Amino acid sequence: MDSGFSSDFGGTGGGKLDPGAIMEQVKVQIAVANAQELLQRMTDKCFRKCIGKPGGSLDNSEQKCIAMCMDRYMDAWNTVSRAYNSRLQRERANM
């Protein structure tokens, strides 16, 4: 009876799970979840900041505000991510 896990988790068809493939899939899933969270937070923050009265369309100033807000949010996210990754690398090197 085949459980179906071998194709999902990088198995070789003999019922063995490949830990490297499982780890890669977990990393991909975490990256996707992080990207979704980033997008959701950015959308919520910029909507609250830029949209005074929701309607059928955005006026020119709302469009500009949303674009600038998203750019600033992404810049800040990238700055924090670089600093965090740099710190992790330094801590790993000191272990």
N, C-alpha and C positions, 0 to 999 in steps of 0.2 A: 504494500500500500504506500503510494507516494504522497508525501505531505505537501508537496509543492514548494517547499522552502529552498530546494537546491537551486532553482532558477532565480529566485528572488534574492538569495544571499550569496551568490557566487559559488555555489556548490558544484562539484564535478559530476553530479548525477549518481554518485555512489552513496548518497546520504550524508556525506561529510560537508560540514559548513566551513567556508574559508574565512577565518577571522579577519584577514586583511580586507577582503571584499565587504564584509559586514561593517568594519570600521569606516571604510570609504563611504558606504551608503549612509551611515549615521552622520558623518561629517557633512555630506550633501544635504541631508534632511535638516540638520541644525542650521546650515547656511541659508536654506530656503525659509525656515522659520524666522531667522533673524531678519532677513530681507522683508518678509511680510510684516513683522513687527515694526520695523523702521518705516515702511510705507504707511502703516496704519497710524502710527504716532505723528508722522509728518502731516498726514492728511488731516487728522483731528486738530492739531495745533494750528496749522495754517488756515483751516476753515474757520475756527473760532476767531482767529486774529483778523482775517480779511473779509469775511462775509457777514455784513451787518444784517441784511434781510434776505434770506434765501428766496430765490425766484426761479423762473424758467431759464434764465441765462445769466452770465456774469457780465457786468459792465466793464469798461476798459480799465478803470482803477482797480477793480477786484482782480482782474486777470493779471495785472502787473504785480499787485500785492502777493498773489498766490505764487507767481513765478519767482519773485525775489525771496519770499519766505522759504520756498522749497530749496532754492539755491543756497541760502544761508544755512538751512538745516542740514543739507548734505555736506557743506563745507565743514560745519562744526562736527558732524558725525565722523567725517574722514579724519579730521584733526585728532579727535579723541581716540579713534581706532588706531591710528599710527602711534600715538603716545602709549596706548595700552599694549600694543604688540611689541613696541620697543622695550617697554618695562618687562614684559614677560620674557623676552629674549635675554635681557640682562640678568634676570633672576635665575633663568635656566643655566646660564653660563656660570653663575656663582655657586651652583649646587655641586 
